[in-house]
Amino acid sequence: MNPSPAELHGIGAGSVVRRKADGGYECITDEVTIEEPLEIRIGQDPIAVTMRTPGNDEELAAGFLLSEGIVRARADLREIVHCTLPASLGNVLNVTLSPGAKFNPAAAHRFGTISTSCGLCGKTSIEFIRQQFPPIDSFTRIQIEAAKLLALPEALRNAQANFARTGGIHAAAIFNLDGQLIVLREDIGRHNAVDKAIGRVFLDGVLPLSHHILLVSGRSSLEIVQKALAAGIPIVASVSAPSSLAVNFARESGQTLIGFLRPPTFNVYSHIERVAFDR
């Protein structure tokens, strides 16, 4: 049955008209991913605005501060709280650093506004990233078995509750080398999902993650690999393609980069020694 003009005119939030396989139309209720701005402040100084899916905001801020080199250790971060002013609508976070943490407000303004698709907007130079985090020792004796690597995408999908509901949200998950899921976070922005995941382990005080792997549901860009490096993660994998900058950065930073992780196949773009192939 096709919807009447009155039904079409009365569509509200969450209501959509869907064309069916038989050519007919129907009105259904559809869940969509929420996207709202989040402003991160240190003291009274705004340093970034990111478009994100609300939830786990403190983790997002912690991961962002870590990946940008503003904090290095859990002791650098004293408090992260939502602004209580009604006008903030729950979309402002106030960060208090510990007295010993080094912070330059003028330098922090380079971040600007960060969209859901680009976590590096406003960066003055990729060299800044390289200077903040030392490369991972490529001779570190860690490996993940190919069979366990191939099992990770299904584990990721099974843990993505919001993707099952909306079909339009990214995920980032941290696994140990045995394939055990440590933390998974979802967000409309790929880099936000990664920030939430590494922010959780940062707040738990368990960095660096030198025996872990980061898996993302989309493509691997420079920002994803850089954020993994900030958390000390030596292996980064994605179900889609990497960018050329991500490949070059991973090679220089001593990280293993895996793309197109779609069982039964995957590609290894850098530091292949960390993958134990089947005999």
N, C-alpha and C positions, 0 to 999 in steps of 0.2 A: 504494500500500500504506500502510495506517495504521500508526503506530508502536505497538509493544506497550507494556503498562504498565511492563515492565522497562526498555525503552528510555527511556520518559518519566522514570522515577525516576533514571536514570543520566546525565541531561543535565548537562554541565559548562559551564565558561566557554566561550563561543563557540558552543555548540550550541543550536539552536532548533528548534521544531516549526513548520513552515510549512504553511498551508492553501493548496492549489493551486486553480487556476481550475476544475478538474473536481470540486471538493468533497472530494478526497482530502487526505491529510496525509503529510508526509515529514519526516524528521530531516535537517537540514543543518548545516554549520558556517558561522557568520556572524561577520564581523569587526565589532566595535563600537568606537566612539571612546573612548579612555581619558580619564577625568576624575580628576584628583588635585589636592590643594591645593598651592599654592606660597606660602611665606612669604618676604617681602622684608624684609631687615634692613639698616639703615645703622648700621655699627659693631655694637653689640650690641642696638640698639634696633629691635624689630619695628615696621614702619610699615604693612604691608598683608598680607592673605592673599587670594589669588585662586584660584578653581577653574579649572584650565586643563588643556589637553592637553600632557603633557610633551614637551619638545623646543624648542629655540631659547629656553631660559629666560633667557639673558643678554640677548637682544634684547627679550624681554617686559619685563624689569626696566628696561632702558634707555628703552624707549618709555613705560613708565609714569612713570618719573621725569621725563622730558621733558614729558609731557602734564600732569603735576601741578605743573610749575614748580619742581621741586626742583633740576634741572639745566637749564642753558640752552645750554651749549656743550660740545663733546667734551672740552675741557680740564677741565671740572668733574668728570669721572668718571675716577677712577684705576683701579678694578678691580671686577669682578663675578665672584665665584667661588661654587661650591656648597660648602655646609658639608660637611666630611668626617666628622663624627660619625655613627656607624652609625644612631643613633636618628633622624636627619633623613630617612633613606630617599631622599636625593636631592631632597627637596622644600623645601629652605631655601637661599636665596641671601644671601650676605654682600656688601654693597656698601661700597666705600671711596671717599669723595669726595676730591677734591683739597683742599689746605688753603685755597685761595681761594674754594671754593664755600660759599655761605651756606645753612645748613640749621638749621631750628628743630624739634627733636624733638617739642616739645609741639604745634606746629601740625600736624605730620604725622600725629598720632594721629586726626585727623578722618576718615581714610580708612576705618578699621574693616575688616570682612570684605567682600570684593567677590565677588559671585556670578558665574556665567558669563553672566548676562543683564543685569547692571547694573553698569557701571563707575563710577557716581556715588554709590553707596550711602555714606552717612556725610558727604556734602558738606553744609556748613552753609549755603551760599548759592550760587546761580548767579552772583551778582555776583562771587564769588571768581574764577570762571573768566574773566569779562570783564576783570577787573583784571590778570590774569596775562599776557595776550597781546594785542598791538595788532591792530586790524582790518587786513585785507589791502586795499591800495589798489585800489579798484574801477576805477580808470582805467588799471591796468596793461594794456599792449597785448598781451595773449595771447589766443589763441582755439584751440579744437579744432574741426575740421571734423565736421559731423554724420555723415558716412560713417565716419570713423575712430572716433567715439564709439560708433556702432552695432556696430562690429566688436569692441569690448572684451569683452562678455559671453562670446562664444565663446572668446576668448583666455583668459579667466578659467577657464572650464570645462575647457579642454584642459590647463591647468596644475595643476588640482586633483587630484593623485594620490590623496590620502587620501579625498576625497569619492567618488571612483569606487569605492573599496574599502568604505566604510562607509555612505555616504548620509546621514551625520549630523554634518557638520562645516562650520563657516563659513570663508570665505576673505576676505582683504583683499589687494588688489594695487595697486601704484603703477605707473602708466604715464607715459611722457612724452607730449607733445602730438602726436607722430607715431604713437602707438599702440604703441610698443615697451614690452614688459614689463620693468620695472626690478627688482621684487622681489614675490614672492607668499608669503604665509604662511597657514597654516590652524590653526584652534583650535576647540574646542567652544564657546568664548565669542567673540562678535563683537568686543567691545572688546579681547580678548586678541590676536586675529588682527591688529587694527590696530596695537596696541602692538608686536607682533613685527615688522611691516612697517616702521613708522617707526623702531623701535629699531635695525633693521639699517642704515638709511641714516644714522641718528644716529651709530652706532658707526663708520661709514665716513667720517664727517666731511663729508658733502655737503649738509647743511641750510643754508638753507631750500630747499624744493622749490617754488620760485615758478613753474616751468614744467612742472608735473606735475598728474596727476589721481589721486585715490584712488577705487577701485571696491570696493564690498563686496557680498557675495553675499546678504545679508539686507536688512533695513530700515535706514534712516538715522535714528538717534536723536540726541539732543543730544550724547551722549558721543562719537559717531563724528565729528561735525562739529567738536567741540572739539579732539579729538586731531589732526585734520587741520590745524586752525589752528595748533596748537603746532608742527607741522612746516612751517608756511608754505605749505600746499597750498591753492591757490585754487579748485579744482574738486573736488567730492565727488559721486559717483554711486552709485546702488544699483539692484539689479534689482527691489526692492520699494518699499514706500511710505516716505515720511519721516514723522516725527512733527511736530506743530505747533511744539514747542520747537525742533526742528532747523531748521525753516523760518525761524522768527523769528530764531534765532541766526545763521543763514547770512546773512540780510538785513542784520543789524546788523554782522556781522564782515567783510562784503565778499566773501563766498564764493559761488560759483555752486553751487547744489544741484540735482541731477538725480535724479529718481525714476522708477520703473517703466521702467528701461532694458531693454526687451524688444523687440528688432528685429522689425518696422521702426518702433516707436514709442518715445517717451520724453516725460517732462514736465520742464519747467524751472521751478523754484520761486523762484529768486532770481538776480539779476545775469546776465540773459540775454545780455548783451553778449559773453560769453566763448564763445558757441557760434556758429560760422559755419554758417548754414543753407544748404541747397542752393538754387541759383538756378533 
